[in-house]
């Protein structure tokens, strides 16, 4: 009786390659988004303290939107874009391989 440690041992390499791409791309997206959040001014100027909450919230959202799309965060947004594309492609390839050919182990 022959012991096989995997149902499809030839799929171990492509699935491993997909996860080798998936993990760093997820980390790149997480780190770039964290760098944007950390460098953004969430509280605003002191003269907004006496405004009603709805107006403070509206000004904060407008400020966050303007800062997120400012040229200062262009590199971080580009890293996030490429990271999400790589993450989705690697996850989709792994899903396609597992769906079509079966689970490797």
C-alpha positions in Angstrom: 0.0 0.0 0.0 1.4 3.3 -1.1 1.1 6.3 1.3 0.4 9.6 -0.3 0.7 12.7 1.9 -1.3 14.8 -0.5 -4.2 14.2 -2.9 -2.7 16.3 -5.6 1.0 16.7 -4.7 1.8 18.6 -8.0 -0.4 21.5 -6.8 1.6 22.2 -3.7 4.0 24.5 -5.6 1.5 26.7 -7.3 -0.6 27.1 -4.2 2.5 28.0 -2.2 3.5 30.5 -4.8 0.1 32.1 -4.6 0.3 32.4 -0.8 3.9 33.7 -1.0 2.5 36.6 -3.2 -0.7 37.0 -1.1 0.9 37.5 2.3 3.3 40.4 1.4 0.7 42.1 -0.7 -1.7 42.1 2.2 1.1 43.4 4.5 1.9 46.2 2.0 -1.8 47.3 1.9 -2.1 47.2 5.7 1.1 49.2 6.3 0.4 51.8 3.7 -3.1 52.4 5.0 -1.8 52.5 8.5 0.8 55.1 7.5 -1.9 57.3 5.9 -4.1 57.0 9.0 -1.2 57.8 11.4 -0.1 60.9 9.4 -3.6 62.3 9.1 -4.9 65.1 11.4 -8.1 63.7 12.8 -8.9 66.4 15.3 -8.7 69.6 13.2 -8.2 73.2 14.3 -9.2 74.4 17.8 -11.8 76.8 16.4 -14.0 73.7 15.5 -14.5 72.7 19.1 -17.6 74.9 19.7 -19.4 73.9 16.5 -22.3 71.4 16.6 -21.4 67.8 16.1 -22.9 67.5 12.6 -20.8 70.4 11.3 -17.7 69.1 13.0 -18.2 65.7 11.5 -18.8 67.2 8.1 -15.7 69.3 8.2 -13.6 66.3 9.5 -14.9 64.1 6.7 -14.1 66.7 4.1 -10.6 67.3 5.6 -9.9 63.5 5.7 -11.1 63.1 2.1 -8.9 66.0 1.0 -5.9 64.8 2.9 -6.3 61.2 1.6 -6.3 62.3 -2.0 -3.5 64.9 -1.6 -0.2 64.5 -3.4 1.5 63.8 0.0 0.0 60.3 0.1 0.4 59.5 -3.6 3.0 56.8 -3.0 1.0 55.1 -0.2 -2.1 55.1 -2.4 -0.1 53.5 -5.3 1.3 50.8 -3.0 -2.3 50.2 -1.8 -3.6 49.9 -5.3 -0.9 47.5 -6.5 -1.1 45.5 -3.2 -4.9 45.0 -3.6 -4.5 44.0 -7.3 -1.7 41.5 -6.4 -3.8 40.2 -3.4 -6.9 39.7 -5.4 -5.0 38.0 -8.3 -3.2 35.7 -6.0 -6.3 34.8 -4.1 -8.3 34.3 -7.3 -5.6 32.1 -8.8 -5.5 29.9 -5.6 -9.3 29.7 -5.6 -9.3 28.8 -9.3 -6.6 26.1 -8.9 -8.4 24.6 -5.9 -11.8 24.7 -7.6 -10.7 23.2 -10.9 -8.0 20.7 -9.8 -9.0 20.0 -6.2 -7.3 20.6 -2.9 -3.6 19.9 -2.8 -3.6 18.1 0.6 
